[in-house]
């Protein structure tokens, strides 16, 4: 150890730091938990997306997420009628979230260890956006590599 610095700290100082806020997507669709899966699918089709943020019910509630993979697994595969199933029955809640200033390397580690495909970006209880492994790699890692 050199003056209290670890090798990882020394290496990190020479690498460009990219934050989650630099690669997050600020556009996202939302839906209420009480809506039907049919309504969620209609909204996904309208927005051309595979994920919706489930709104908080009140200021003390947490955000949720609903993905098409959740719908495939819990509605389609079980032969349930989309017009008779509510979003709250299928969604993931609470959705895992990260701070916008988190380094993308740590975000990627978190997503990998928890096997997540989407993660919300929240600051002071306000939803700022969402991030996916695609954004971390193509928008983040690509920038780091181009600096070398």
N, C-alpha and C positions, 0 to 999 in steps of 0.2 A: 504494500500500500504506500502510495506516494502522497504525503501530506493529507492523509485521510481520504483520498480519492480511490475508488475501486476501479478496476479495469473497465467495467461496464460504464462507469461515469466518464472515464476518459474517452472511450469510444463514442459515447452518445454526444459528446461535445463537438465531435467532428462530423456528425451526421445532421443533415437538415431536418428540422422538426416540423412535421406536418400535423396539424390538429384536426380533430373530427369536424370542427366548424368549417374547415377548408374543403372538405369533400362531401359533406352532408347534402342531402336533397331537401330543399325548403318547400317544395310542392308536395302535398300529400292530400289524400281524400280522407274524409271523416264520416262516421256514421254513429248513430246512437245504439246502445246495447239492446234496446227494445225493438229495434227494426228486425224485419225478417231477413233470412238468408237470401231470399229472392231480391229484396231491395238492395242488399249488399252486392249481389252479383250484377244487378242493373247499374249500380254506381261504379263498380269496378270496370264494367264494359264501357260506360260513358267516359271514364277517366283513363281508360287503357292502362290499368294497373292491376297488380296481383295482391295488393295489400291495402288495407284501410286502417286508420287509427280509430279506435272506439273512444268516443268522447267521455269525459268525466261526467258523472251525474251531478256532482257538486264540488266545491273547492277542496273538500277533504278526501275526495275519491282519487283514484289513480287511472291513468290512461290504460287502454287495452289495445290489442292488435288482433286483426283477423286476416288470415292469409288464404289464398285459394287452396293451398295444401291442407289447411285445417278443414275447409269445406269438403274437399275431396275425401278426406279420411272420416269425417264425422257425419257427413250428410249423404254424399253420393255413394260411398262404399257401403253404408248402412241402409241404403234405399229409403231415406227419409225425404219427405216433401219439403223443398226449399221455402214454400209459402207457409209452412206450419212449424218451422224451426226458427227460433230467435237468435240473433247475433250473440247475445250473452251466453247461450248454451254452447257455443263453439269457440268463442274468442279465448285468447290468452290474456289473463289479467292477474296481477299487474304486469304490464310490459316492462321489460328491463330497459333502463335508460342510462345514458352517460352524459357527462359534462361536455360542453362544446370545446373546451380547452384541453381535453384528453388527447394524448399522443395517439396517432392511428395504430401504432404498434401494440399499445396496450388494449385498444379497442378490439383489434384483430384477435389478440390472445383471449380476451373475454368472450368474444363471439364463438371462437373455436372451442374453448373449454365448455361452454354451455350449449354448443351446437345450435346457435341462433343464426337465422338468415336475415333478420331485420332487428334493428335496435333503435330506440328513440333517442333524440338529443333534447335534453331538458335543462333549463337554467332557471333557478328561482321558481320552480313549479310551472314554468311556461314552456310549452312545446315549441321548439325551434325548427325541428326537422327530423329526418330519419337517415339511417346509414345502413348500407349493405356491404357484404364482402366485395362485391363488384366495385363499389365506389372506393373502398379502402385500397384495393389493388390497382384498378385502372386509373383512378384519379389521384391517389396518394402515392403508392409505390412507384408508379411511372414517373412522377415528378421527382421523387428522391433519386431514382436511377438516372434521370436525365441530367441531374446536377453533377454526377460523377465524371 
